[in-house]
Amino acid sequence: MVVDDSISQALNRIADCLEDNNITLKQILGHYNAVVPPMKENTDRANKFGRMAEAEETKSEEMRANGLHN
């Protein structure tokens, strides 16, 4: 099978672009894996402390309503 030179060049350019895109995607994945897990941990921690603060507020409000404050 005879392949036209321009078709061969186009296919080579496509292959090169795909390789470049794979490199870029790997860099994006590396950044994502470095950034997202700590962000999720921080969000979970903030949510935990927020729930603890809300529980403490509720407890304080109940104590005030019952006349148990100091």
C-alpha positions in Angstrom: 0.0 0.0 0.0 1.4 3.4 -1.0 0.8 6.2 1.5 0.9 9.7 0.2 3.6 11.8 1.9 1.2 14.5 3.1 -1.0 11.8 4.7 2.0 10.4 6.4 3.1 13.8 7.7 -0.4 14.5 8.9 -0.5 11.2 10.8 2.9 11.9 12.3 1.7 15.4 13.5 -1.4 13.8 15.0 0.7 11.2 16.8 3.0 14.0 18.1 0.1 16.0 19.3 -1.4 13.1 21.1 1.9 12.4 22.9 2.1 16.1 23.9 -1.5 15.9 25.2 -0.7 12.8 27.2 2.3 14.6 28.8 0.0 17.6 29.7 -2.7 15.4 31.1 -0.2 13.5 33.3 1.0 16.9 34.6 -2.6 17.9 35.4 -3.2 14.6 37.1 -0.1 15.0 39.2 -1.2 18.5 40.3 -4.7 17.3 41.0 -3.4 14.4 43.2 -1.1 16.8 45.0 -3.7 19.5 45.7 -7.2 17.8 46.0 -6.6 15.3 48.8 -5.2 17.9 51.2 -8.1 20.3 50.3 -10.6 17.5 51.1 -8.9 16.8 54.4 -9.0 20.5 55.3 -12.7 20.7 54.3 -13.5 17.7 56.4 -11.6 19.1 59.4 -13.4 22.5 59.0 -16.8 20.8 58.8 -16.0 18.7 61.9 -15.0 21.8 63.9 -18.0 23.6 62.6 -20.3 20.9 63.8 -18.5 20.9 67.2 -19.0 24.7 67.5 -22.6 24.4 66.6 -23.1 21.7 69.2 -21.4 23.8 71.8 -23.6 26.8 70.9 -26.7 24.6 71.2 -25.5 23.3 74.6 -24.8 26.9 75.8 -28.2 28.1 74.6 -30.0 25.2 76.4 -28.1 26.0 79.6 -29.1 29.6 79.4 -32.7 28.7 78.7 -32.7 26.4 81.8 -31.0 29.0 84.0 -27.8 27.0 84.3 -25.4 29.6 83.1 -22.9 31.2 85.4 
